[in-house]
């Protein structure tokens, strides 16, 4: 990945480091030294410190007294806790869409995402597929109109993305499974079936969680 200095420098530094963690280039418990990042990216130390605080809030690093920043661990407890929370938040989003969509054009963004997911699947592009899968969540935000829910999910997204990459890199066939899940969820939304949407999302969360746990056990 090529680094380009942006307007929001701390956010871009955080994004750059997050991508390296998500893709496994920076390993669990690996130290992230401010001075090395400052020199490598030719940015100020203050911007790097701000970026590290962003990454800590997004659960990709921990900042320890006298030891500095290091990549957070992915343990079975962390994974199960992450999925237990995130799936309940996804269910809240699905319920908001079900209750608030009015005309078919309201659902057009989800149909568009479905097509982009299919294109990513056909190319075997894991990165694009993961990013497009999170666009489903973002397309639902306006229906919920809840800034606290949105902020919480956005902060969890990098940690979730990290688990997706870990599992999908080893089991690319899972992308096809997600397409089936999304189709079932979309159908539940169209017919306004809250209970079915909950069932689909809970099954999806349990399956994904077990997939990530199995991948961790193999390492």
C-alpha positions as CSV (number, residue, x, y, z in Angstrom):
1,X,0.0,0.0,0.0
2,X,1.3,3.4,-1.0
3,X,1.0,6.2,1.6
4,X,-0.3,9.5,0.5
5,X,-0.5,12.5,2.9
6,X,-4.1,13.6,3.1
7,X,-6.0,16.5,4.6
8,X,-6.9,14.5,7.8
9,X,-3.4,13.3,8.6
10,X,-4.0,11.4,11.8
11,X,-7.0,9.5,10.2
12,X,-5.0,8.6,7.2
13,X,-2.1,7.3,9.3
14,X,-4.5,5.3,11.3
15,X,-6.1,3.9,8.1
16,X,-2.6,3.0,6.7
17,X,-1.6,1.2,9.9
18,X,-5.1,-0.4,10.2
19,X,-4.8,-1.9,6.7
20,X,-1.5,-3.5,7.7
21,X,-3.0,-5.0,10.8
22,X,-6.1,-6.2,9.1
23,X,-4.1,-7.9,6.4
24,X,-1.7,-9.5,8.9
25,X,1.4,-7.6,7.9
26,X,1.6,-6.3,11.5
27,X,1.3,-9.4,13.8
28,X,-0.3,-9.8,17.1
29,X,1.6,-8.2,20.0
30,X,4.0,-6.6,17.6
31,X,5.2,-3.2,18.8
32,X,4.3,-0.1,16.8
33,X,7.1,2.4,17.5
34,X,6.1,6.1,17.1
35,X,9.6,7.1,15.8
36,X,9.7,4.4,13.1
37,X,6.2,5.3,11.8
38,X,7.2,9.0,11.9
39,X,10.3,8.4,9.8
40,X,8.7,5.9,7.5
41,X,5.8,8.2,6.6
42,X,7.6,11.5,7.0
43,X,4.9,12.8,9.4
44,X,4.9,14.5,12.8
45,X,5.1,12.5,16.0
46,X,2.0,14.2,17.2
47,X,0.0,13.0,14.3
48,X,1.3,9.4,14.9
49,X,0.2,9.6,18.5
50,X,-3.2,10.8,17.5
51,X,-3.4,8.0,15.0
52,X,-2.5,5.4,17.6
53,X,-5.3,6.7,19.9
54,X,-7.7,6.2,16.9
55,X,-6.5,2.6,16.4
56,X,-6.9,1.9,20.1
57,X,-10.5,3.1,20.0
58,X,-11.1,0.8,17.0
59,X,-9.7,-2.2,19.0
60,X,-6.7,-2.9,16.7
61,X,-4.0,-1.9,19.2
62,X,-3.5,-1.6,22.9
63,X,-1.4,1.1,24.5
64,X,0.3,-0.1,27.6
65,X,2.1,1.9,30.3
66,X,5.9,2.0,29.8
67,X,5.5,-0.4,26.8
68,X,3.8,1.7,24.2
69,X,1.5,0.6,21.4
70,X,1.3,-3.0,20.2
71,X,-1.1,-4.9,17.9
72,X,-4.0,-6.3,19.9
73,X,-4.4,-10.1,20.3
74,X,-7.1,-12.1,18.6
75,X,-8.1,-14.6,21.2
76,X,-11.2,-16.9,21.2
77,X,-12.6,-14.7,24.0
78,X,-12.1,-11.5,21.9
79,X,-13.7,-13.1,18.9
80,X,-16.7,-14.5,20.6
81,X,-17.3,-11.2,22.5
82,X,-16.9,-9.2,19.2
83,X,-19.5,-11.3,17.4
84,X,-21.9,-11.4,20.3
85,X,-22.1,-7.6,20.3
86,X,-21.8,-6.9,16.6
87,X,-24.6,-9.3,15.6
88,X,-27.0,-7.7,18.0
89,X,-26.2,-4.3,16.6
90,X,-26.7,-5.6,13.0
91,X,-30.1,-6.9,14.1
92,X,-31.0,-3.4,15.4
93,X,-30.1,-2.1,11.9
94,X,-32.1,-4.7,10.1
95,X,-35.2,-3.9,12.2
96,X,-34.8,-0.2,11.5
97,X,-34.8,-0.9,7.7
98,X,-37.8,-3.3,7.9
99,X,-39.8,-0.7,9.9
100,X,-38.9,2.4,7.9
101,X,-38.5,1.6,4.2
102,X,-41.5,2.9,2.3
103,X,-41.1,2.4,-1.4
104,X,-39.0,0.0,-3.5
105,X,-36.5,2.6,-4.4
106,X,-35.5,2.9,-0.7
107,X,-34.0,-0.6,-1.1
108,X,-32.1,0.2,-4.3
109,X,-28.8,0.8,-2.4
110,X,-28.9,-2.8,-1.1
111,X,-29.6,-4.2,-4.6
112,X,-26.6,-2.3,-5.9
113,X,-24.4,-3.6,-3.1
114,X,-25.6,-7.1,-3.9
115,X,-24.4,-6.7,-7.5
116,X,-21.0,-5.3,-6.4
117,X,-20.6,-8.3,-4.0
118,X,-21.3,-10.7,-6.9
119,X,-18.7,-9.0,-9.1
120,X,-16.1,-9.2,-6.3
121,X,-16.9,-12.8,-5.8
122,X,-16.5,-13.6,-9.5
123,X,-13.1,-11.8,-9.4
124,X,-12.1,-13.6,-6.2
125,X,-11.2,-10.1,-4.8
126,X,-11.3,-10.6,-1.0
127,X,-10.5,-7.0,-0.1
128,X,-13.3,-5.6,-2.3
129,X,-15.7,-8.3,-1.1
130,X,-15.1,-7.5,2.6
131,X,-15.4,-3.7,2.0
132,X,-18.6,-4.2,0.0
133,X,-20.1,-6.4,2.7
134,X,-19.7,-3.5,5.2
135,X,-21.4,-1.2,2.8
136,X,-24.6,-3.2,3.6
137,X,-24.2,-1.9,7.2
138,X,-23.6,1.7,6.1
139,X,-26.6,1.6,3.7
140,X,-28.8,0.8,6.7
141,X,-27.5,3.7,8.9
142,X,-30.0,6.3,7.5
143,X,-32.9,4.1,8.4
144,X,-31.8,3.8,12.0
145,X,-30.9,7.5,12.3
146,X,-28.9,6.7,15.5
147,X,-25.5,8.4,15.8
148,X,-24.5,6.2,18.8
149,X,-25.3,3.0,17.0
150,X,-23.4,4.2,13.9
151,X,-20.3,5.3,15.9
152,X,-20.2,2.1,17.8
153,X,-20.3,0.0,14.7
154,X,-17.8,2.1,12.8
155,X,-15.4,1.7,15.7
156,X,-15.9,-2.1,15.7
157,X,-15.7,-2.4,11.9
158,X,-11.8,-2.6,11.7
159,X,-11.8,-5.4,14.3
160,X,-14.5,-7.3,12.4
161,X,-12.7,-6.7,9.1
162,X,-9.6,-8.2,10.6
163,X,-11.5,-11.4,11.5
164,X,-13.1,-11.6,8.0
165,X,-9.7,-11.4,6.3
166,X,-8.2,-14.0,8.6
167,X,-11.0,-16.5,7.8
168,X,-11.6,-15.7,4.1
169,X,-7.9,-15.9,3.2
170,X,-8.1,-19.5,4.2
171,X,-11.6,-20.3,3.0
172,X,-12.5,-18.3,-0.1
173,X,-15.6,-20.4,-0.6
174,X,-17.2,-18.6,2.4
175,X,-17.8,-15.6,0.1
176,X,-20.5,-17.6,-1.7
177,X,-22.1,-18.4,1.7
178,X,-22.3,-14.7,2.5
179,X,-24.1,-14.1,-0.8
180,X,-26.8,-16.6,0.3
181,X,-27.1,-15.0,3.7
182,X,-27.4,-11.5,2.2
183,X,-30.1,-12.7,-0.2
184,X,-32.1,-14.3,2.7
185,X,-31.7,-11.1,4.7
186,X,-32.9,-8.9,1.8
187,X,-35.9,-11.1,1.3
188,X,-36.8,-10.8,5.0
189,X,-36.5,-7.1,4.8
190,X,-38.7,-6.9,1.7
191,X,-41.5,-8.9,3.4
192,X,-40.9,-7.0,6.7
193,X,-40.2,-10.2,8.7
194,X,-38.3,-9.1,11.8
195,X,-38.1,-12.6,13.2
196,X,-36.6,-14.1,10.0
197,X,-34.1,-11.3,9.8
198,X,-33.0,-12.0,13.3
199,X,-32.7,-15.7,12.6
200,X,-30.6,-15.1,9.4
201,X,-28.2,-12.7,11.2
202,X,-27.8,-14.9,14.3
203,X,-27.0,-17.9,12.2
204,X,-24.6,-15.8,10.1
205,X,-22.9,-14.6,13.3
206,X,-22.6,-18.0,14.8
207,X,-21.2,-19.5,11.6
208,X,-18.7,-16.7,11.1
209,X,-17.6,-16.8,14.7
210,X,-17.0,-20.6,14.5
211,X,-15.1,-20.1,11.2
212,X,-12.7,-17.5,12.8
213,X,-12.3,-19.7,15.9
214,X,-11.4,-22.7,13.7
215,X,-8.9,-20.6,11.8
216,X,-7.3,-19.4,15.1
217,X,-7.0,-23.0,16.3
218,X,-5.2,-24.0,13.1
219,X,-2.4,-21.4,13.6
